[in-house]
Structure formats: structure tokens, C-alpha cells
Amino acid sequence: MKVFLDEHKEVSYKKCVDVFELPRLLATEGFDQDPVMNENMASILLCFGEIEHDIQYGERIPPETEDERKQRFIAEVKAKELEDAIKEA
């Protein structure tokens, strides 16, 4: 479980981890692995591990919640109203 921590040291609700970082994370938690296994672990997991994965770079962005959608919609409407008011003036 200690491997599935986010940048704030909290347990990730989706249990997401970069498989290419997994050997390093396991080593920091005290698991001794064979160096050859560490080098090939990500490829083996992707090939045979039935792992759901997205090839992307950067930080994982959690899905937008209903409240966030509402707030974004309201902000877009207000921005459009402001643009219209500026055009009229």
C-alpha cells in the first residue's frame, strides 16, 4: 500500500503508479529485487500483467467532479456575459 501514495503522501484513491517507477518505489520501501528484474519489471507488467494503462506524461489529473463541472459552467457563462457587456459598451 505504501507504493500507492501521491505527491502529498496520501493513498491514491485510484491506486495509480507509473510502472516505470515501480522498481524504485519498491526499493525505497525496503523490497530487495534482482537488478535484472528491476530493469525489466515495467515491460513485463505491461506485457503480462493485465494492467490498465494510458501512455502519457505529466501529473495525473483526477476526473472532474459534478461540482467542478457546475463551477466551470457558471464561470464560462459569466465570462461570456462580460464579453457581451464589453462589446455593447
C-alpha positions in Angstrom: 0.0 0.0 0.0 2.9 2.4 0.7 3.7 2.3 -3.0 0.4 3.8 -4.0 0.9 7.3 -2.5 0.5 10.6 -4.3 2.8 13.5 -4.0 1.2 14.5 -0.7 2.0 11.1 0.8 -1.7 10.2 0.8 -3.1 6.9 -0.5 -4.2 7.4 -4.1 -7.9 6.5 -4.4 -7.2 5.1 -7.9 -4.1 3.3 -6.9 -2.2 4.8 -9.9 1.5 4.5 -10.2 3.9 4.7 -13.1 5.0 1.2 -13.8 8.4 2.5 -14.8 8.8 4.0 -11.3 7.6 0.9 -9.5 11.1 -0.7 -9.0 12.4 2.5 -7.4 9.3 2.8 -5.2 9.6 -0.8 -4.1 13.3 -0.3 -3.3 12.5 2.7 -1.2 10.0 0.6 0.8 12.7 -2.0 1.5 12.0 -4.7 -1.1 15.1 -6.2 -2.4 14.8 -7.0 -6.1 17.1 -8.6 -8.6 18.7 -5.8 -10.7 17.7 -7.5 -13.9 14.2 -7.8 -12.7 14.1 -4.1 -11.8 15.3 -3.2 -15.2 12.6 -5.3 -16.9 9.7 -5.1 -14.4 7.7 -2.4 -16.2 7.9 -4.1 -19.6 6.9 -7.5 -18.0 4.0 -5.9 -16.2 2.7 -4.1 -19.3 3.1 -7.3 -21.4 1.7 -9.9 -19.0 0.2 -8.0 -16.0 -3.2 -7.1 -17.5 -2.6 -3.6 -16.3 -4.9 -0.8 -17.5 -2.6 2.0 -18.7 -2.5 5.2 -20.5 0.7 6.3 -22.2 1.0 9.9 -21.1 3.4 12.3 -19.4 3.0 14.7 -16.5 0.9 14.6 -13.4 -2.3 12.6 -13.3 -5.3 14.9 -13.3 -8.3 13.4 -11.4 -11.6 13.3 -13.3 -13.8 16.4 -12.9 -16.5 16.2 -10.2 -20.0 17.4 -10.6 -19.4 20.5 -8.5 -16.3 21.4 -10.6 -18.4 21.0 -13.8 -21.1 23.3 -12.4 -18.5 25.9 -11.3 -16.7 25.7 -14.7 -20.1 26.2 -16.5 -21.0 29.2 -14.3 -17.6 30.7 -14.9 -18.0 30.3 -18.7 -21.4 31.9 -18.6 -20.1 34.9 -16.6 -17.1 35.3 -18.9 -19.5 35.3 -21.9 -21.8 37.8 -20.3 -18.7 40.0 -19.5 -17.6 39.8 -23.2 -21.0 40.7 -24.4 -21.2 43.7 -22.0 -17.8 44.9 -23.2 -18.9 44.6 -26.8 -22.1 46.6 -26.1 -20.1 49.4 -24.3 
